[in-house]
């Protein structure tokens, strides 16, 4: 008598109840998958994974309660066998490469179909990587000798977080509050960002962020 194939145990991490419900419905319609838990914030996700047997996390890029890259790295450090598929409303050129470098096994924008989501889950669960054909082409171009990378890709992960918030129109003090940093530290990041991106003012950053779709 053959043994039943184990189901893929999936933990959903997204701060929007409607999105979580939609993801749950898609997953549960597949006989080979089961939901192991849900969380609406980074701390709840990390706490939930301590007790919920999980194979794969669907991790929202914009979930509150922690910086995405730091949450992803912490998850991978605590649970190295759990695979992560990042989900986002943001364009691939904003977060995908950073997510993959930080330990995600795939990146999927939320405008994809349910079938594409299930395909991505299966591929990541089997140990593969999932990126769209568009992103795969972009990554290939970056490997070309002399390939040009946009300035924001030269920023560190923390600089990128600060830049996105400056590009959204937040003040230094507001950013300091969101990231639990001192205003002086944020100002230092701002100076580095302006230098690396060869711009002079916050208004320049707002225009740049809008141009590249780096803000919601």
N, C-alpha and C positions, 0 to 999 in steps of 0.2 A: 504494500500500500504506500503510495507516494505521499510525501509530506507537503502540506500546503505552503505556498510561497509566502514569506512574511510580508506584511503590509508596511508601506513606507509611513513612518510616524512623523507627522508634520506639526510644527509649532508656528502659529501665526502671530506676528508682532506688527501691529499697525494701530495708530491712535484713532482711526475713524471706525465706529461701530458698523456702519453700512459696508465699508470695505471688508472688514473682518467677516461679516456675514456672507458677503459675496464670495470671498475666498473659501470659506468653510463649505459653502454649497458646491462650488466647483470641485473641491477636493473630495468631498463625501460622495459625489456622484461617480467617482472612480473606485471600483471594487478593490484596487490594489493599494489604496491609501486610507489613512485614518488621521484624525486630528488628535494631537497629544496635549495641546494647550493653547491658550491665547494670552496676549498681553497688550496693553495700550501705552506702555512707557518702558524705557530701558531698564530701570530697576526691577520692574515686575517681570520682564523677560528673563533677566539673569537669575532672579529668585525662582521663577517657574521651572527653569531648566535644571535646577538642583534636584527636583523631585519627579519631573515628567520625563519618562524615557522617550527620547527624541532622536530622529535620524537627520532631520533637515529643518532649518528655520527659514520662513519667508519673512525677511527683515525689511521693513519700510525705511527708506533713507531719511525721511523727515520726522520720524517718531520723536516726541518730546522726552525730556528727562535725561538727555545725554547726547554728546556729539556722536554722529553716526560712525565715523571711523574709529573713535575710541571705544564705542560700544561693540563694534565688530571685532576689534582686536581683543577686547576683554573676553568676549564670548569664545573666540578661538583659543585663547590661552586657557580658559577654564574647561572648555569642552572641545578638545582638538579633533575628536571623531565626528562631531556634528558638522554637517555641511550647511552652507548659507547661500541662499538665493536672494539677492537684493532686489527689491521692487521699488520703483520710483516713478513719479510724475515728471521728473526732471529729464532733460535730454541726456543721452548716453555720454556725450562729450563732457558733461559736467562731473559725473560721479563714477562712471563705470571703471575707468582705469584705476582710480584710487581704491575703489571697492575690491577689485581683483588683487591689487597689490597688498591690501590689508587682510586678505584671507577669504574673501567671498569666492564661491565657485561659479557664480553666474550673476548676470545683471539683466533685468527685464523691465522695460517701461510698461506702465499700467494701461497703455492703449493697445496692448497685444490681446489676442483672443484667448478664451479659456483653453483651447486645444494647445496653443503655444505655451501657456503656463504649465500644463500637464507634461508636455514634452520636455520643457526646461527642468521640471522637478525630477523626471525620470533620468535625464542625462546627468544632472548633478549628483543624484543619489548613487548612480553607477560609478561615480568617480571622475566624470568628465567635467568639462567647462561649458557654460552656455553663454554665448554672446550672439547678438543679431548679425546677419551678414554685413550690415552697414558698419557696425562696430568692428567686426573682423577686418574689414577693408581698411578702416581707419588705423587699427593697430599695425597692420602690415605696412602702411605708409610711414608710420613712425619709425619703423625699422630701417627704412631706406637711408642710406648715407646722405646727410645734409637735409633730411626731412625737417620741415619747419613745424614747431609746436607753438600753439598760442601761448601768450605770456602767462595766463592763469595756471597752466599745467606745470609751470616752473615753481610755483609756490609750494611750501610745505603744507601738510594737512591743516595745521592750526592757522597758518596764514590764509589758507583758502577759506576756512570758516569765517574768519574776520572779514576777509574781502567780500564774501557774499552778503554779510550783514551791512557793511558799509555801502555796498551796491544797492541794498534795499532801503537805504536812507536812514539807518539807525545811527545814533550818536555814539561817541566813544564810551560814555557812561552807560548807555543802554546795553551796548555789547559787553562791557565789563560785567554787568549784572547777569546777562544771559550765560556767559561762559565762566562765571565765577573767577574772574581775573581782576587785577587792579586796573584802574584807568591808565596808569603809567605804562603798564605792560601792553595794553591794547594800543596805546599811542605809539609804542615802539614797533609793534607789528604793523601798524598803519604806515609808518615811515618806510619800513622794509618793503611793504607791498607797493607803495608808490614808486620806489626805486626799481624794483624788479619788473614792474609793468610799464615803466617809463611814462607815467602820467603825473599830473601835478596836483589835482584836487579830488575831493570826494565826488564832485559832479562828474568828473571824468570816469570814475569808477562806476557810477550809476549808469552812465551811457554804455560803458563796456559790458557791464553785467546784463543790460537789456539786449545788447547786440548778440551776445552769446547764449542768451536764455539761461542765465545762471541764477535767476531768482524766480520765485513762484509767481 
